[in-house]
Amino acid sequence: VRWSAPGEQQRDISASELQVAIRRMVSAGDLAATLGGQADFYIQWETAWPKDRGSKAYTRTMRWREFDDSQGDLDIGYQRNVEFVDRLNVRPLLRWVDRGKLTVELYKYMGLLWGSQLIGRATLPLAGLRSSSEVAALVELKPASAALGRADRSLVGGAIFVDVAARLRLPLSNKPEKVVYSERWIYVDSQPEPQEHVLAREQPPAQVQEQTRASEQPQAPPQASAGKSRDRQQEEESAQLAAAAPPPPPSSKPGNSAHVAEAEVAKPSAAPTAPVQDEPTAEGIAAQMDIMDTTVSNAVLELELLQIPARMRDASDAKAASELEDLASAIKLRMSVVAAQVGAGVMTIQDYMAGVEKE
């Protein structure tokens, strides 16, 4: 709700004029039965102000063919400005406008010799002009006999409605006018939400959530882990046997010493340990960035984002660290895009849950 600025006021209406607009006529019934045939017609409007002469005018004569082609919704587009307000002495008008009305009448045109026949009449109250610069309504025409106390009657061929409006440049009270605007906004936050808020909003099934978290945890290859534990066990058994065995007797023969030296040289060394996991490379990071472009789960994206600092510490060169920073920015951008798609209705909750289950 905000006040109307001077630049938003009606510029085609002077401060002393009233603009009467008859925009369209709508009939869902049989207008030919109402008019007594496929005849031409026009609409006349009238007000009782100013008191000395009043104001009256009428629209152009509309052909029956125009109404038939419009399929019951005829665009009239009529406007007329008349002198109505004396801004120096507005009190009499304020007293009259509380009960004043704009009368709208439908006439059947019968030619120059036969004149016109009144078909129906409707009124638009003008009390709203005291605090507003425009009053408008879709009024229903009633038969002329409704003025004699039979207001519940309708026209013979069905209801006929006229879209009519009365406008001023400023309200009669000369006070600022309230204008109500309805707007829709989409706000995209670049900062990721806390993980507990995201999980509470998504509410995925517990089993899918546990599987997603377990699949994202970095794990060593199973064969390497088994080989590493087996090598450690062999080393411990060899150390225990070496501690329990008695030391060899000293020998002064050169042949024995040479044989012992050859035995020590020929003694197999400890089994090689499991290979260390590869350090992050630019190609692997680029492939992971491509995967992030199709990921929709916020839980998966947040887990990847939390692992990036540790991976940056393990990076061996500056290029890999720079690639990891780009990957973090891409993950944050993907999270914002997914949130915007869900908020705008582009991605439904069914599509989101299907994407989470695939991941």
C-alpha positions in Angstrom: 0.0 0.0 0.0 1.5 3.3 -1.0 0.3 6.9 -1.7 -0.3 7.9 -5.3 2.3 10.4 -6.5 1.3 13.5 -8.5 2.9 11.8 -11.6 0.4 8.9 -11.3 -2.7 11.1 -11.3 -5.1 11.2 -14.2 -3.5 13.6 -16.7 -6.4 13.5 -19.2 -8.8 15.0 -16.7 -8.7 18.5 -15.4 -9.2 19.3 -11.7 -12.8 20.4 -12.3 -13.9 17.6 -14.6 -15.6 14.3 -14.2 -14.8 11.5 -16.7 -17.5 9.0 -17.5 -16.3 5.8 -19.2 -18.5 3.0 -20.6 -16.0 0.3 -21.5 -18.1 -2.8 -22.5 -21.5 -4.5 -22.5 -21.9 -8.2 -21.6 -24.9 -10.4 -22.3 -25.0 -14.1 -21.7 -28.7 -14.3 -22.7 -30.7 -13.6 -25.8 -30.3 -9.9 -26.6 -32.5 -10.2 -29.7 -35.4 -11.2 -27.4 -34.7 -8.3 -25.1 -34.6 -5.8 -28.0 -37.6 -7.4 -29.8 -35.5 -8.2 -32.8 -32.0 -7.8 -34.2 -32.1 -4.0 -33.8 -29.4 -1.4 -33.2 -29.0 0.2 -29.7 -27.1 2.7 -27.7 -26.4 3.6 -24.1 -27.2 6.9 -22.4 -25.8 8.1 -19.1 -27.0 11.0 -16.8 -26.2 12.7 -13.5 -28.2 15.2 -11.5 -25.2 17.4 -10.9 -24.7 20.4 -11.4 -28.1 21.1 -10.0 -29.1 23.8 -12.4 -28.5 21.7 -15.6 -27.2 18.2 -14.8 -25.1 16.2 -17.2 -26.3 13.9 -19.9 -24.7 12.2 -23.0 -24.9 9.0 -25.0 -22.6 6.6 -26.8 -22.5 5.9 -30.5 -25.2 3.7 -32.0 -24.0 0.1 -32.1 -25.1 -2.2 -34.9 -26.5 -5.6 -34.1 -23.8 -7.2 -36.3 -21.1 -5.8 -33.9 -22.6 -7.4 -30.9 -23.1 -10.7 -32.8 -19.5 -10.8 -33.9 -18.3 -10.1 -30.3 -20.0 -13.3 -29.0 -21.8 -11.4 -26.2 -18.9 -9.2 -25.0 -19.0 -5.9 -26.9 -16.1 -3.5 -26.4 -17.6 0.0 -26.4 -14.6 2.2 -25.3 -16.6 5.3 -24.6 -15.2 8.3 -22.6 -16.5 11.8 -22.0 -15.3 14.6 -19.7 -17.9 17.1 -18.3 -17.6 20.0 -15.8 -18.4 18.6 -12.4 -16.3 20.0 -9.5 -16.0 23.6 -8.2 -12.8 23.3 -6.2 -13.4 26.7 -4.6 -16.8 25.7 -3.2 -16.8 21.9 -2.9 -19.1 21.6 0.1 -22.4 21.4 -1.8 -21.0 18.7 -4.0 -19.8 16.7 -0.9 -23.3 16.8 0.5 -24.8 15.6 -2.8 -22.3 12.9 -3.7 -23.1 10.8 -0.6 -26.5 10.0 -2.2 -25.7 10.9 -5.9 -25.8 8.3 -8.6 -24.7 7.9 -12.2 -27.7 6.5 -14.2 -27.0 4.2 -17.2 -29.8 3.4 -19.7 -30.0 1.1 -22.7 -32.1 2.3 -25.6 -33.3 0.5 -28.7 -32.8 2.7 -31.8 -35.8 2.7 -34.0 -34.9 5.3 -36.6 -35.3 9.0 -37.0 -39.1 8.9 -37.3 -39.8 6.5 -34.5 -37.3 7.6 -32.0 -35.9 5.3 -29.3 -37.3 2.8 -26.8 -36.0 2.5 -23.2 -35.0 -1.2 -22.6 -33.3 -1.2 -19.2 -31.7 1.0 -16.5 -28.9 0.7 -13.9 -27.3 3.1 -11.4 -23.7 3.5 -10.1 -23.4 5.2 -6.6 -20.8 8.0 -6.6 -20.2 8.2 -2.8 -16.8 6.6 -3.3 -15.5 9.8 -5.0 -15.2 11.5 -1.6 -12.1 9.5 -0.8 -11.1 7.9 -4.1 -10.5 9.3 -7.6 -12.4 6.5 -9.3 -15.5 4.4 -8.8 -16.2 1.5 -11.2 -18.6 -1.5 -11.3 -20.2 -4.0 -13.6 -23.9 -2.9 -13.2 -26.9 -5.0 -14.2 -29.6 -3.4 -16.3 -33.1 -3.8 -15.0 -36.4 -3.2 -16.8 -37.8 0.3 -16.7 -40.7 -1.0 -14.6 -38.3 -1.8 -11.8 -38.5 1.8 -10.7 -42.2 1.2 -9.8 -41.3 -1.2 -7.0 -40.7 -4.4 -9.1 -36.9 -4.3 -8.7 -36.6 -8.1 -8.7 -37.6 -8.5 -12.3 -35.0 -9.2 -15.0 -34.9 -8.5 -18.7 -36.9 -10.8 -21.0 -33.9 -12.2 -22.8 -31.6 -12.6 -19.8 -29.2 -10.4 -17.8 -27.3 -7.6 -19.4 -24.3 -6.0 -17.7 -22.5 -2.7 -18.4 -18.9 -2.0 -17.3 -19.0 1.7 -16.3 -16.6 4.0 -14.4 -16.6 7.6 -13.1 -13.2 9.3 -12.6 -11.8 12.4 -11.1 -8.3 13.8 -11.1 -8.2 14.0 -7.3 -10.6 12.8 -4.7 -13.2 15.4 -3.5 -11.6 15.4 0.0 -8.2 16.5 -1.6 -6.4 14.0 0.6 -3.8 11.6 -0.7 -5.3 8.4 -2.1 -4.2 4.9 -1.1 -3.2 2.6 -4.0 -2.9 -1.1 -3.4 -0.3 -3.0 -5.4 0.2 -6.8 -5.3 3.7 -8.0 -6.4 5.4 -11.4 -6.3 9.1 -11.6 -5.6 11.7 -14.5 -5.9 14.6 -14.0 -3.5 17.8 -16.1 -4.3 20.2 -16.3 -1.3 23.8 -17.1 -2.4 24.7 -18.3 1.2 23.9 -21.9 1.9 21.4 -22.6 4.6 22.4 -24.6 7.7 22.3 -28.3 7.1 19.6 -29.0 9.7 17.3 -26.4 8.1 17.7 -27.9 4.7 17.0 -31.5 6.0 14.0 -30.3 8.0 12.5 -28.6 4.9 13.2 -31.5 2.5 12.2 -34.3 5.0 13.6 -37.2 2.9 13.1 -40.8 4.0 15.5 -41.9 6.8 16.7 -44.8 4.7 17.5 -42.7 1.7 19.2 -40.1 3.9 21.5 -42.7 5.5 22.4 -44.2 2.2 23.2 -40.8 0.7 25.5 -39.9 3.6 27.2 -43.3 3.6 27.8 -43.2 -0.1 29.5 -39.8 0.1 32.0 -40.8 2.9 35.5 -41.3 1.5 36.5 -44.9 1.8 39.8 -46.7 1.0 39.7 -49.6 -1.6 38.7 -52.8 0.1 41.6 -54.9 -1.2 44.2 -52.3 -0.1 42.6 -52.2 3.4 42.7 -56.0 3.7 46.3 -56.2 2.5 47.3 -53.5 4.9 45.9 -55.3 7.9 47.4 -58.6 6.8 50.9 -57.0 6.4 50.6 -55.4 9.8 49.8 -58.8 11.4 52.7 -60.5 9.7 55.1 -57.8 10.9 53.9 -58.3 14.5 54.4 -62.1 14.3 57.9 -61.7 12.9 58.8 -59.3 15.7 57.6 -61.7 18.4 59.5 -64.6 16.9 62.7 -62.5 16.6 62.4 -61.5 20.3 61.8 -65.1 21.5 64.6 -66.8 19.4 68.1 -67.1 21.0 70.9 -65.1 19.5 73.2 -67.1 17.1 76.6 -68.2 18.5 79.5 -66.2 17.5 81.8 -67.8 14.9 85.4 -66.9 14.1 85.4 -68.6 10.7 85.4 -66.3 7.7 83.2 -68.7 5.8 80.5 -68.6 8.5 80.6 -64.8 8.6 80.3 -64.6 4.9 77.4 -67.1 4.9 75.7 -65.1 7.6 76.1 -61.9 5.6 74.7 -63.6 2.5 71.7 -64.8 4.6 71.1 -61.4 5.9 71.3 -59.9 2.4 69.0 -62.6 1.1 66.4 -62.1 3.9 63.2 -60.8 2.3 62.2 -57.4 3.4 58.8 -56.5 4.8 55.8 -56.7 2.4 55.0 -53.4 0.7 52.2 -51.4 2.3 49.0 -50.5 0.5 49.2 -47.7 -2.1 48.3 -44.3 -0.8 45.1 -42.8 -2.2 45.7 -40.5 -5.2 46.0 -36.8 -4.5 43.3 -34.6 -6.1 44.1 -33.8 -9.8 42.7 -31.2 -12.1 41.0 -33.9 -14.3 39.3 -35.5 -11.4 38.1 -32.2 -10.1 36.7 -31.2 -13.5 34.8 -34.5 -13.7 33.4 -34.0 -10.3 32.3 -30.4 -11.2 30.4 -31.9 -14.2 28.6 -34.3 -11.8 27.7 -31.4 -9.4 25.8 -29.7 -12.3 23.2 -32.5 -12.3 23.0 -33.0 -8.5 19.8 -31.9 -6.8 20.2 -33.1 -3.2 21.1 -30.3 -0.8 22.5 -32.9 1.7 24.9 -34.3 -1.0 26.0 -30.8 -2.0 26.6 -29.7 1.6 28.7 -32.8 2.3 30.8 -32.2 -0.8 31.3 -28.6 0.3 32.4 -29.6 3.8 35.1 -31.9 2.4 36.7 -29.3 0.2 38.9 -27.6 2.9 40.5 -31.0 3.8 41.1 -31.8 0.1 42.8 -28.3 -0.4 45.2 -29.1 2.4 46.1 -32.4 0.8 46.6 -30.8 -2.7 50.2 -30.9 -3.9 50.2 -27.9 -6.3 48.5 -24.5 -6.6 46.5 -25.6 -9.7 44.7 -28.3 -7.8 43.9 -25.9 -5.0 42.5 -23.4 -7.4 40.4 -26.0 -9.1 39.0 -27.0 -5.7 38.1 -23.4 -5.0 36.2 -23.3 -8.3 34.5 -26.5 -7.4 33.3 -24.9 -4.1 31.9 -21.9 -5.9 30.1 -24.3 -8.4 28.6 -26.2 -5.5 27.3 -23.0 -3.9 25.8 -21.8 -7.2 24.1 -25.2 -7.7 22.5 -25.0 -4.2 21.2 -21.5 -5.0 19.8 -22.7 -8.4 18.0 -25.7 -6.8 16.5 -23.5 -4.1 15.3 -21.0 -6.8 13.8 -23.8 -8.9 11.9 -25.2 -6.0 10.7 -21.8 -4.8 9.5 -20.8 -8.3 7.7 -24.1 -8.9 9.8 -25.1 -11.8 10.9 -28.2 -9.9 8.1 -30.0 -8.0 8.7 -31.9 -4.8 8.1 -35.2 -6.7 10.8 -34.4 -9.2 13.2 -33.4 -6.3 12.6 -36.7 -4.4 13.1 -38.7 -7.6 16.4 -37.0 -8.2 17.5 -37.6 -4.6 16.7 -41.3 -4.9 18.7 -41.6 -8.2 21.7 -40.1 -6.5 
